[in-house]
Amino acid sequence: MKTLPQMFIEQMQNRLGEEWESFLQSYHISPYAGLRVNTLKKSVKAWKEIAPMELSPIPWTQDGFYIDPSLRPGKHPYYHAGFYYIQEPSAMAPVELLEPQDGDYVLDLCAAPGGKSVQIASRIGQNGVLVTNDIHPDRTKALVRNMELYGVTRAIVLNEEPARIADAFPQWFDRVLVDAPCSGEGMFRKDPDMVRAWEREPVTAYAAMQQDILDSAAKLVAPGGRLVYSTCTFSPEENEASIARFLTKYPDFRVRTIELKHGMEAGRPEWARACMEEQGWVAAEEAIEATAGTIRLWPHRVNGEGHYVAVLEREGERPARSVASLHQPDVDVDAIRKLSHVSSRPKQKGKGKQTHKSDSRKDQMVKLPKGIRRPEQEYVDTYAEWSKQQLVNNRCELNACIGNYAYDCPLPVERLLKLKVARPGLFLGTLKNGRFEPSHALALALQPSDMLRTLPLKLEQQEVIAYLRGDTLTVDPDRLCTASDLSVKDRKGYVMITLENCPLGFGKWVDGILKNEYPAAWRWIT
Ligand SMILES: C[S@@+](CC[C@H](N)C(=O)[O-])C[C@H]1O[C@@H](n2cnc3c(N)ncnc32)[C@H](O)[C@@H]1O
């Protein structure tokens, strides 16, 4: 059994009374392991047909499964293909309760490393938009990586303070998830580091942080929209009390009572009342009572770690979306023009048609603007030319640039001008010397049917690991699947390497040699 802090033992014993013993017993059981199928890549049915491990459904999810904790699912080619996200089973509940719908605009405010963002992305379809954020720069990098690995195309990744996001997107989101930083008591069984962190920081410090984040979240939810608040801790200061204080401050929000099933238990208003008295916090009695409609997942009641979830809804009618509503009302148009100065320069007369090469020399001379901007026309043309030569179907639009990086942004870039943007959308690739070099993110976001050339591999082929290791492969031209009218000569070009009809990454084929484009930092290490 893990060593629990004495103060934690005393508090939980007091709160749980008769239930304390069975709670304590749960620490003798190994933590449960789970994975969630990434339905952006594979349906649950298709995954079950190929899964190399036994799966048993996690009852509160559509797409989550318990797996044997001794497995190493991160060490499998299917992981590199983004077929599943390794996620603690209870952590799958908040997004199920957020219920993102096709076409929704969703904000994941405390998102890194991104398990819940991937889950949201798989529900919002091709018209929805996910804005996903984390305040810590390093954790935001992990968030970006996961958006790429899982083939998320409709997400903007921010590295911002919630208050600044609230200024940029007032009352804008259909759904907001606050998976709050917390004292992590619910993870003690799984992660001993959480015990050490708990001893350093009092729960009241987290409670203060949570109130700040919730203040911003309140401003971000559209009328009629939904806010889900979750933690992985037991302390009522961070759970029911956080919600009771929020409801008192924002009376246009109501608790939507969560149906108790699969061993979930109701929130504990009486614990909130007691801890609020102790802390000298105030909340309306009605707000405290309402927390009975929130839920707790206890490790002795469910097969998962400790979690808390509250579903809140804002009064009012959901606004109709229009293109105009996507634009920020107070955008500084001059600033945008300045950012786009490369494209707005006058064309030189009498020099005939410019080639991409001459454009590129110019690009090298022009200092590229640092911030996000709309792309210059020559960049759009270069990308279009690349697409013509490599794709059957171009599902992406180059509509945003940072320096010479090209993106498909699901919103007008003006929306993002005042924010710290880690990734303004799907990273398409880099424009260099008049050429477009596609990114790994693009490979993972496309379908094999979008490509002119693919190399389908099977799990048992040694080439799968060789490719993931970064090796150059020898591939005869007749092994490439190509569009029927492609001559052998035309086979030269970008090839998508696939596994189970999903992308693993790109290679560049010429004369029987497939140059490996798998990113060095992602490679398989034996
Ligand atoms: C519980 S974790 C999120 C886990 C994540 N939702 C997932 O499912 O992978 C909480 C996150 O909140 C971030 N965080 C802490 N303070 C924050 C703040 N003021 N605003 C936004 N994010 C914050 C932390 O960096 C941490 O990554």
The ligand as a MOL file (V3000), in Angstrom:
LIG
                    3D

  0  0  0     0  0            999 V3000
M  V30 BEGIN CTAB
M  V30 COUNTS 27 29 0 0 0
M  V30 BEGIN ATOM
M  V30 1 C -5.4440 18.3170 -14.3460 0
M  V30 2 S -4.2910 18.9760 -15.4250 0 CHG=1
M  V30 3 C -5.0910 18.8600 -16.9780 0
M  V30 4 C -5.1220 17.5020 -17.5930 0
M  V30 5 C -5.7260 17.5280 -18.9730 0
M  V30 6 N -7.0530 18.1120 -18.9560 0
M  V30 7 C -5.7910 16.1770 -19.6420 0
M  V30 8 O -6.8410 15.5520 -19.6370 0
M  V30 9 O -4.7700 15.7490 -20.2140 0 CHG=-1
M  V30 10 C -4.3890 20.6800 -15.0990 0
M  V30 11 C -3.6130 21.5590 -16.0530 0
M  V30 12 O -3.9000 22.9090 -15.7310 0
M  V30 13 C -2.7720 23.6830 -16.0590 0
M  V30 14 N -2.9270 24.9680 -15.3410 0
M  V30 15 C -2.5350 25.3050 -14.1080 0
M  V30 16 N -2.9050 26.5660 -13.8230 0
M  V30 17 C -3.5690 27.0260 -14.9200 0
M  V30 18 C -4.1850 28.2560 -15.2570 0
M  V30 19 N -4.2200 29.2760 -14.3970 0
M  V30 20 N -4.7440 28.3680 -16.4720 0
M  V30 21 C -4.7240 27.3600 -17.3660 0
M  V30 22 N -4.1430 26.1710 -17.0940 0
M  V30 23 C -3.5820 26.0140 -15.8910 0
M  V30 24 C -1.6020 22.8250 -15.6300 0
M  V30 25 O -0.4460 23.1810 -16.3360 0
M  V30 26 C -2.1080 21.4260 -15.9780 0
M  V30 27 O -1.6070 21.0390 -17.2260 0
M  V30 END ATOM
M  V30 BEGIN BOND
M  V30 1 1 1 2
M  V30 2 1 2 3
M  V30 3 1 2 10
M  V30 4 1 3 4
M  V30 5 1 4 5
M  V30 6 1 5 6
M  V30 7 1 5 7
M  V30 8 2 7 8
M  V30 9 1 7 9
M  V30 10 1 10 11
M  V30 11 1 11 12
M  V30 12 1 11 26
M  V30 13 1 12 13
M  V30 14 1 13 14
M  V30 15 1 13 24
M  V30 16 1 14 15
M  V30 17 1 14 23
M  V30 18 2 15 16
M  V30 19 1 16 17
M  V30 20 1 17 18
M  V30 21 2 17 23
M  V30 22 1 18 19
M  V30 23 2 18 20
M  V30 24 1 20 21
M  V30 25 2 21 22
M  V30 26 1 22 23
M  V30 27 1 24 25
M  V30 28 1 24 26
M  V30 29 1 26 27
M  V30 END BOND
M  V30 END CTAB
M  END
